[in-house]
Amino acid sequence: MDIKRHLSVYKGLPKDIYVLFISTVINKMGSFIVPLMTLILTEKIGFSKYEAGLFTTIAILSQAPFLVVGGSLVDRFGSKRIIVIFQSLGSLLYLACGFMKPTVAVAVLIVIASNMYALATPAFNAMVPSITPKALMKNAYSLMYLGSNLGLAIGPMIGGILFSKNFLNLLFILDAASTIISTMMVFFFVRGKAKLNVAMSKNKTQDIKTDSSGSIFSFFLKNPVIIAFSLIMVVYYFCYVQWNFLLPLQTVEAFGKDGVGVFSSLFSINAITVIVLTPILTSVTAKTFPLKSMFVGGILYFIAFGMFAINRYILVFVVAIIIMTVGEILVTINSNNYIAQLTPKKYLGRVNSIFFLFMGAGFATGPLVMGSVITLVSFQNAWIMVAALMLCGSFSMYFLKMAEKKKSVENKNNFSQEREERISKDA
């Protein structure tokens, strides 16, 4: 396998993207608090498991309006300003927690900080298209995804060690410091806008209708494909989140006390697979239409979830995780790219915020629904249900792809007919 050829997909990107990549690695490497949230609430602050679960759910739900507001702010003031302002505010709140005793007040500050970060979330996705030519956008999103996973492969491990040594205050300070460093990199070294060049002007663009009023609702009404795509992604994320919810419960039931270690190993395999295969899959699917790649990704999800349903052997779990992760890579690097390709610059922030809301709906309802289902059925039947739903989602993506293809052919035919009429008229 020619590794250099596959890694070449990251060559030739704008300098700003490389800066954003390093910034993302640093930020995620210092992401200590969120992965340890439940343990902080229960072991340090004194919440019961029920109280911790309720508090976490409320905290996640509270981010929804901040995502929407953040998207609007991005379209009005630009991605860079929103990232710098709200990432800095969030990190300062974490820094304050580093000098406080673990109490309910700390828990409240964590939620407020998370909402500050939520305000900046749409800005990161919206910034990539603003600094990247369309022809390289998929490669840029792939690099950002790789950077995020590189950081997360290291950060939680360090955080777990420091937490076990009772260095909670230090965790807050280090998390804040990493965010401040990554934010300052964006502030000083990222322009926030792409240089227009000939290559960009030659790129093919989607037939997207815009509205002179700038109304996001009018934009969605004229471009229902984005809403259809987002609704299908609710199904994708509803099913995907089950590997973080059903699978750890299943491994504990299947392997007893060793189940926690089994799931931790599967989690590591997922991270390693992402790091190794992301550049390869980006290279292999470079000329593949995003919806086709996402359909294949959904089918891989379906296969992996089916494997979870029919086995109790560690090796089969490992193979299933690798298959699922290949699907995850295909879905992740193509979903962001598809949204960016469909959306004019002036709507990027708001469209990304709405997309994050749909994504969050899948993540939030997945554990809630399957948590009730698993009290009534076995893990085998629960996974069969998830796999069946995933298959429906995959074919919905396929039908959307076919509809897009048909629309593209019709537009091309209409263009050719208009051109022939003009030529005939001129003659």
C-alpha positions as CSV (number, residue, x, y, z in Angstrom):
1,M,0.0,0.0,0.0
2,D,1.4,3.4,-1.0
3,I,1.0,5.4,2.2
4,K,2.7,8.5,0.8
5,R,0.1,8.6,-2.0
6,H,-2.8,8.4,0.5
7,L,-1.2,11.0,2.7
8,S,-0.9,13.3,-0.3
9,V,-4.6,14.2,0.1
10,Y,-3.4,16.6,2.8
11,K,-0.9,18.3,0.6
12,G,-1.6,21.6,-1.0
13,L,-4.2,22.7,1.6
14,P,-4.2,26.4,2.6
15,K,-1.8,27.2,5.4
16,D,-4.7,28.2,7.6
17,I,-6.0,24.7,7.5
18,Y,-2.7,23.3,8.9
19,V,-2.8,25.9,11.7
20,L,-6.4,24.9,12.4
21,F,-5.4,21.2,12.5
22,I,-2.6,21.8,15.0
23,S,-5.0,24.0,17.1
24,T,-7.6,21.2,17.1
25,V,-5.0,18.6,18.2
26,I,-3.9,20.8,21.1
27,N,-7.5,21.6,22.1
28,K,-8.7,17.9,22.0
29,M,-5.5,16.7,23.7
30,G,-6.4,18.9,26.6
31,S,-10.0,17.9,26.7
32,F,-10.1,16.4,30.2
33,I,-13.3,17.6,31.8
34,V,-16.0,16.5,29.5
35,P,-14.9,12.9,29.3
36,L,-14.7,12.8,33.1
37,M,-17.9,14.7,33.7
38,T,-19.9,11.8,35.3
39,L,-17.0,10.9,37.6
40,I,-16.5,14.5,38.6
41,L,-20.2,14.8,39.5
42,T,-20.4,11.5,41.4
43,E,-17.0,11.0,43.0
44,K,-15.9,14.6,43.7
45,I,-19.1,16.7,44.0
46,G,-21.3,13.9,45.6
47,F,-24.1,13.5,43.1
48,S,-26.0,10.2,43.0
49,K,-25.9,8.3,39.7
50,Y,-29.4,9.4,39.0
51,E,-28.7,13.1,39.8
52,A,-25.5,13.0,37.7
53,G,-27.5,11.5,34.7
54,L,-30.3,14.1,35.1
55,F,-27.8,17.0,35.4
56,T,-25.8,15.8,32.4
57,T,-29.0,15.5,30.3
58,I,-30.1,19.0,31.3
59,A,-26.6,20.3,30.5
60,I,-26.7,18.8,27.0
61,L,-30.2,20.1,26.3
62,S,-29.3,23.6,27.5
63,Q,-26.8,23.8,24.6
64,A,-29.4,23.8,21.9
65,P,-30.3,27.5,21.9
66,F,-26.6,28.4,22.2
67,L,-25.9,26.4,19.0
68,V,-28.6,28.3,17.1
69,V,-27.5,31.7,18.4
70,G,-23.9,30.8,17.6
71,G,-24.8,30.0,14.0
72,S,-26.5,33.4,13.6
73,L,-23.5,35.1,15.2
74,V,-21.1,33.4,12.8
75,D,-23.1,34.6,9.8
76,R,-23.1,38.1,11.1
77,F,-19.6,38.5,12.6
78,G,-17.5,35.7,11.0
79,S,-16.2,32.4,12.4
80,K,-12.9,33.7,13.7
81,R,-14.3,36.3,16.0
82,I,-16.9,33.9,17.5
83,I,-14.2,31.2,18.1
84,V,-11.9,33.6,19.8
85,I,-14.5,35.3,22.0
86,F,-16.5,32.3,23.2
87,Q,-13.6,29.7,23.4
88,S,-11.8,32.3,25.6
89,L,-14.8,32.8,27.9
90,G,-15.3,29.1,28.3
91,S,-11.6,28.5,29.1
92,L,-11.7,31.3,31.7
93,L,-14.6,29.6,33.5
94,Y,-12.7,26.4,33.6
95,L,-9.7,28.3,34.9
96,A,-11.8,29.6,37.7
97,C,-12.9,26.1,38.6
98,G,-9.3,25.2,38.9
99,F,-9.1,27.4,42.0
100,M,-12.4,26.2,43.6
101,K,-13.4,23.3,45.8
102,P,-15.5,20.7,43.9
103,T,-19.1,21.8,44.8
104,V,-22.4,22.4,43.0
105,A,-21.1,25.8,42.0
106,V,-18.3,24.1,40.0
107,A,-20.9,21.9,38.2
108,V,-22.9,25.0,37.3
109,L,-19.7,26.7,35.9
110,I,-19.0,23.6,33.8
111,V,-22.4,23.9,32.2
112,I,-22.0,27.6,31.5
113,A,-18.5,26.9,30.0
114,S,-20.0,24.2,27.9
115,N,-22.6,26.6,26.6
116,M,-19.9,29.1,25.7
117,Y,-18.1,26.3,23.7
118,A,-21.5,25.5,22.1
119,L,-21.7,29.1,20.8
120,A,-18.4,28.5,19.1
121,T,-19.2,25.0,17.7
122,P,-20.8,26.1,14.4
123,A,-17.9,28.5,13.8
124,F,-15.4,25.6,13.4
125,N,-17.4,23.9,10.7
126,A,-18.2,27.1,9.0
127,M,-14.6,28.3,9.0
128,V,-13.3,25.4,6.9
129,P,-15.2,26.3,3.7
130,S,-14.3,30.0,4.3
131,I,-10.6,29.3,4.1
132,T,-10.6,26.3,1.7
133,P,-11.2,26.0,-2.1
134,K,-14.2,23.8,-2.8
135,A,-12.1,21.2,-4.6
136,L,-10.1,20.6,-1.4
137,M,-12.9,20.9,1.1
138,K,-13.4,17.2,1.7
139,N,-9.6,16.8,2.3
140,A,-9.7,19.7,4.8
141,Y,-12.6,18.3,6.8
142,S,-10.8,14.9,6.8
143,L,-7.7,16.5,8.3
144,M,-9.8,18.3,11.0
145,Y,-11.4,14.9,11.8
146,L,-8.0,13.3,12.0
147,G,-6.7,16.1,14.3
148,S,-9.7,15.7,16.6
149,N,-9.1,12.0,17.0
150,L,-5.4,12.4,17.5
151,G,-6.0,14.7,20.4
152,L,-8.8,12.5,21.9
153,A,-6.6,9.4,21.6
154,I,-4.2,11.0,24.1
155,G,-6.2,13.5,26.2
156,P,-8.7,11.2,28.1
157,M,-5.9,8.8,29.0
158,I,-3.8,11.6,30.6
159,G,-7.0,12.9,32.3
160,G,-7.8,9.5,33.7
161,I,-4.3,9.2,35.3
162,L,-4.5,12.7,36.8
163,F,-8.0,12.2,38.1
164,S,-7.0,8.9,39.8
165,K,-4.2,10.9,41.5
166,N,-6.7,13.4,42.8
167,F,-5.4,16.3,40.6
168,L,-8.9,17.6,39.7
169,N,-7.9,21.3,40.0
170,L,-4.9,20.7,37.8
171,L,-7.2,19.1,35.2
172,F,-9.3,22.2,35.0
173,I,-6.2,24.5,34.7
174,L,-4.7,22.3,31.9
175,D,-7.9,22.0,30.0
176,A,-8.3,25.8,30.1
177,A,-4.6,26.3,29.1
178,S,-4.9,24.0,26.1
179,T,-8.1,25.8,24.9
180,I,-6.4,29.2,25.3
181,I,-3.3,28.1,23.4
182,S,-5.4,26.7,20.6
183,T,-7.6,29.8,20.5
184,M,-4.6,32.1,20.3
185,M,-3.3,30.1,17.4
186,V,-6.5,30.8,15.5
187,F,-6.4,34.5,16.5
188,F,-2.9,35.1,15.4
189,F,-2.3,32.8,12.5
190,V,-5.7,32.1,10.8
191,R,-7.0,34.7,8.3
192,G,-10.5,33.5,8.4
193,K,-11.1,33.9,4.6
194,A,-9.9,31.9,1.6
195,K,-7.9,33.5,-1.2
196,L,-10.0,33.4,-4.3
197,N,-8.1,31.7,-7.2
198,V,-8.7,30.4,-10.6
199,A,-9.2,26.8,-9.3
200,M,-12.1,27.9,-7.2
201,S,-13.8,29.7,-10.0
202,K,-13.6,26.6,-12.2
203,N,-15.2,24.3,-9.6
204,K,-18.6,22.9,-10.2
205,T,-21.2,24.0,-7.7
206,Q,-24.6,22.7,-6.7
207,D,-27.8,24.3,-8.0
208,I,-28.7,26.0,-4.8
209,K,-31.3,28.6,-4.6
210,T,-30.8,31.6,-2.3
211,D,-32.9,34.4,-1.0
212,S,-32.0,38.0,-1.1
213,S,-33.6,38.6,2.3
214,G,-31.0,36.3,3.9
215,S,-33.8,34.4,5.8
216,I,-32.6,31.0,6.8
217,F,-36.2,29.7,6.8
218,S,-36.7,30.8,3.2
219,F,-33.4,29.2,2.3
220,F,-34.5,25.8,3.8
221,L,-37.9,26.1,2.0
222,K,-36.1,26.6,-1.3
223,N,-33.6,23.8,-0.6
224,P,-35.5,21.0,1.1
225,V,-32.7,18.5,0.3
226,I,-30.7,19.9,3.3
227,I,-33.6,19.2,5.7
228,A,-34.1,15.7,4.1
229,F,-30.4,15.0,4.5
230,S,-30.4,16.3,8.2
231,L,-33.4,14.1,9.0
232,I,-31.7,11.0,7.6
233,M,-28.6,11.9,9.7
234,V,-30.8,11.8,12.9
235,V,-31.3,8.1,12.1
236,Y,-27.6,7.6,11.5
237,Y,-26.6,9.3,14.8
238,F,-29.4,7.6,16.8
239,C,-28.0,4.2,15.7
240,Y,-24.3,5.2,15.9
241,V,-24.5,6.4,19.5
242,Q,-25.6,2.9,20.6
243,W,-22.0,1.6,20.5
244,N,-21.3,4.0,23.3
245,F,-24.5,3.1,25.2
246,L,-25.6,-0.5,24.5
247,L,-22.1,-1.9,23.8
248,P,-20.5,-1.2,27.2
249,L,-23.6,-2.6,29.0
250,Q,-23.5,-5.7,26.7
251,T,-19.7,-6.3,27.3
252,V,-20.2,-6.2,31.1
253,E,-23.1,-8.7,30.8
254,A,-21.1,-11.0,28.5
255,F,-17.7,-10.8,30.2
256,G,-18.5,-9.8,33.8
257,K,-15.8,-7.7,35.5
258,D,-13.6,-7.9,32.5
259,G,-16.3,-6.2,30.4
260,V,-15.1,-2.7,31.3
261,G,-11.6,-3.6,30.0
262,V,-13.1,-5.2,26.9
263,F,-15.0,-2.0,26.0
264,S,-12.0,0.2,26.8
265,S,-10.0,-1.9,24.4
266,L,-12.7,-1.6,21.7
267,F,-12.7,2.2,22.3
268,S,-8.9,2.3,21.7
269,I,-9.3,0.2,18.6
270,N,-11.8,2.7,17.3
271,A,-9.5,5.6,17.8
272,I,-6.5,3.8,16.2
273,T,-8.5,2.8,13.2
274,V,-9.7,6.4,12.7
275,I,-6.1,7.6,12.8
276,V,-4.7,5.0,10.5
277,L,-7.6,4.8,7.9
278,T,-8.8,8.4,7.6
279,P,-6.2,9.5,5.1
280,I,-6.5,6.3,3.1
281,L,-10.3,6.4,2.9
282,T,-10.2,10.1,2.0
283,S,-7.8,9.3,-0.8
284,V,-9.8,6.3,-2.1
285,T,-13.1,8.2,-2.1
286,A,-11.7,11.5,-3.4
287,K,-13.9,11.4,-6.5
288,T,-16.9,9.6,-5.0
289,F,-20.1,11.6,-4.5
290,P,-20.6,12.3,-0.7
291,L,-24.0,10.6,-0.5
292,K,-22.7,7.4,-2.1
293,S,-19.9,7.2,0.5
294,M,-22.4,7.9,3.3
295,F,-24.7,5.1,1.9
296,V,-21.8,2.7,2.1
297,G,-20.9,4.0,5.5
298,G,-24.5,3.3,6.7
299,I,-24.3,-0.3,5.3
300,L,-21.1,-0.9,7.2
301,Y,-22.9,0.4,10.4
302,F,-25.7,-2.1,9.6
303,I,-23.2,-5.0,9.3
304,A,-21.4,-4.1,12.5
305,F,-24.5,-3.7,14.5
306,G,-25.7,-7.1,13.2
307,M,-22.5,-8.6,14.3
308,F,-22.9,-7.2,17.8
309,A,-26.3,-8.9,17.9
310,I,-25.2,-12.4,17.1
311,N,-21.9,-12.9,19.1
312,R,-20.3,-13.2,22.5
313,Y,-16.7,-13.6,21.2
314,I,-14.1,-10.8,21.7
315,L,-12.6,-11.3,18.2
316,V,-16.0,-10.8,16.5
317,F,-16.5,-7.6,18.6
318,V,-13.1,-6.4,17.4
319,V,-13.8,-7.1,13.7
320,A,-17.3,-5.4,14.1
321,I,-15.7,-2.3,15.7
322,I,-13.2,-2.0,12.8
323,I,-16.1,-2.3,10.2
324,M,-18.2,0.2,12.1
325,T,-15.2,2.7,12.3
326,V,-14.7,2.5,8.6
327,G,-18.3,3.5,8.2
328,E,-17.9,6.3,10.8
329,I,-15.0,7.7,8.8
330,L,-17.0,7.7,5.6
331,V,-20.0,9.3,7.2
332,T,-18.1,12.0,9.1
333,I,-15.7,13.3,6.4
334,N,-18.5,13.4,3.8
335,S,-21.4,14.8,5.9
336,N,-19.5,18.0,6.7
337,N,-18.3,18.3,3.1
338,Y,-21.8,17.8,1.7
339,I,-23.4,20.5,3.9
340,A,-20.6,22.9,3.0
341,Q,-20.9,22.2,-0.7
342,L,-24.7,22.9,-0.6
343,T,-24.6,26.0,1.5
344,P,-23.7,29.6,0.4
345,K,-21.2,31.4,2.6
346,K,-23.8,33.7,4.2
347,Y,-25.8,30.8,5.5
348,L,-22.9,28.6,6.7
349,G,-23.1,29.4,10.4
350,R,-26.9,29.0,10.7
351,V,-27.1,25.8,8.5
352,N,-24.3,24.2,10.6
353,S,-26.0,25.1,13.8
354,I,-29.3,23.5,12.6
355,F,-27.3,20.4,11.4
356,F,-25.7,20.1,14.9
357,L,-29.2,20.3,16.4
358,F,-30.3,17.4,14.3
359,M,-27.2,15.5,15.1
360,G,-27.7,16.2,18.8
361,A,-31.3,15.0,18.5
362,G,-30.0,11.6,17.4
363,F,-27.4,11.4,20.1
364,A,-29.8,12.5,22.8
365,T,-32.8,10.3,21.9
366,G,-30.7,7.2,21.2
367,P,-29.8,6.3,24.8
368,L,-33.2,7.5,26.0
369,V,-35.2,5.3,23.7
370,M,-32.9,2.2,23.8
371,G,-32.5,2.6,27.5
372,S,-36.2,1.8,27.8
373,V,-36.2,-0.8,25.1
374,I,-33.4,-2.8,26.8
375,T,-35.5,-3.2,29.9
376,L,-38.0,-5.2,27.8
377,V,-35.8,-7.1,25.3
378,S,-32.4,-8.8,25.2
379,F,-29.2,-7.2,23.8
380,Q,-29.5,-9.4,20.8
381,N,-33.0,-8.1,19.9
382,A,-32.0,-4.5,20.7
383,W,-29.1,-4.7,18.3
384,I,-31.4,-6.3,15.6
385,M,-33.8,-3.3,16.0
386,V,-30.9,-0.8,15.7
387,A,-29.5,-2.6,12.7
388,A,-32.9,-2.7,11.0
389,L,-33.3,1.1,11.6
390,M,-29.8,1.7,10.3
391,L,-30.7,-0.2,7.1
392,C,-33.7,2.0,6.6
393,G,-31.5,5.1,7.1
394,S,-28.9,3.8,4.6
395,F,-31.5,3.2,1.9
396,S,-33.0,6.6,2.6
397,M,-29.6,8.1,1.9
398,Y,-29.4,6.0,-1.3
399,F,-32.8,7.3,-2.5
400,L,-31.7,10.9,-1.7
401,K,-28.6,10.3,-3.8
402,M,-30.7,9.0,-6.7
403,A,-33.0,12.1,-6.4
404,E,-29.9,14.3,-6.5
405,K,-28.5,12.5,-9.5
406,K,-31.8,12.8,-11.3
407,K,-32.0,16.5,-10.5
408,S,-28.4,17.0,-11.8
409,V,-29.2,15.3,-15.1
410,E,-32.4,17.4,-15.5
411,N,-30.4,20.6,-14.9
412,K,-27.8,19.5,-17.3
413,N,-30.4,18.7,-20.0
414,N,-32.2,22.0,-19.4
415,F,-28.9,23.8,-19.7
416,S,-28.1,22.0,-23.0
417,Q,-31.6,22.8,-24.4
418,E,-31.3,26.5,-23.5
419,R,-27.8,26.6,-25.1
420,E,-29.1,25.0,-28.3
421,E,-32.0,27.4,-28.4
422,R,-29.6,30.4,-28.0
423,I,-27.4,29.0,-30.8
424,S,-30.4,28.5,-33.1
425,K,-31.7,32.0,-32.4
426,D,-28.3,33.5,-33.0
427,A,-28.0,31.6,-36.3
